[in-house]
Amino acid sequence: MDQAYPTAEKRTKSLTEQAYAILRERIITGDLAPGAEVSEPELAERLQMSKTPVREALGRLCVEGFMEAYPRRGYRVTPVTIKDMNDLFSVRGVLEGTAAALAAENLTTEEMDQLDELADSSYVMGEEVSTRTFVSRNEQFHSLIAQGSRNQRLFTLVMSHLEECARLFHMGTRVRDINPETTEDHHRILAHLRARDAEKARQAVMEHNENTRKGLVAALIANGRAGLTL
């Protein structure tokens, strides 16, 4: 017999997914800043939910490394450290460089035309809507190259690192204008992809990755209040 109404378990799961999605988005965009301390009751009130789905969402965010739990104290948004950034970009460079080399051999003309459009994305510093759009389209640019590798395992690994980088990109766009360098780097990568030059595509992506890392670290250190922990 079909149930006309969802069970309590399904409702709780649905609320947990909602709480998780909202909190994760707020962490990534910086609305919940690195190092910010929060509690279950506080977040439950903000989200107008019971504590159970919020607790489950926080547990999931802890597993993913976005939050840290402190017994009897609550939770803290995981700080961003220079070592974290260096480690993340080090792995990302190798993964995306490999993906670009494979993509140079496999991307279709239509996919490269999409990359051309995405390469011209830009934002206005301090403008939230354009910043979110820019970060999203930047991720699309890199994910399309990874998809072009035609290696699903590699694509999955690249995406996990891109998602982790999203918070860093939001932090960076608040303290520096990365429009010129991003556009230039993206078009250089695309030129090598169109030329079907695997090694130059690999090198261009790795150089772009390193340019991004250096720029982010320098800008966040210089800003001092951007949420970076030394």
C-alpha positions, 0 to 999 in steps of 0.5 A: 500500500502506497503511503500518502504522506512521507514518513518522519524518517524521510522528512528528517532526511529531507530537512537534513539535506536542506540544512547541509546544502544551506550551511555548506553554501554559506561556508563556501561563500564566506557567510560563515567565515573561517574560524567562526564558532556556532552551535546547534541551537543557534543554527537551528534557530537561524534555519528555523529547523529542529536540532536533529537535522542541523546536527546531522548536517553538521556531522556531515560537514565535519566529515568533509572537513568544513566544520570541526566539532568541540564537545560541550562547546559547539562547532567551528568553521574550519580555518584556512591555513597556508599549508592547506592551500599549498597542499590542495593546489599541489595535488590539484595541479597534478590532477588538472595537468593530467586531465588537460593533456588527455583533453587535448586529444579528446575534446570536441570542437563544440566543447572547446567553443564552450570553453572559449565562452567560459574563458571570458567570465569576469566579476565586479569586486564587492558585487555578490551576484557577479562574484558567485557567477564568476566562481561558478563559471570558473569551475565549469571551465575547469570541470569541462577540461576534466570531463574532456579527459574521458577518464571518469576517475580522474574527473571525479578527483578533479571535481572534489578538489575544485569544490574544495577550492571554491571557498578559497576563490570566494575569499580571494575575489573579495581582496583582489581583482583576478579578472585579467590573469584568469582570462589570459591564463584560460585563453592560453590553455584553450589555445594549446587545447585547440592545437591538440598539444597535450604537453603544452596544455598540461604545462599551461594548466599547471602554471595557471594553478601555480599563478592562482595559488601564489596570488591567493596566498599573497593577497590573503596574507596582505589583507590580514582579515580575510580568514587565513590562518598562518 
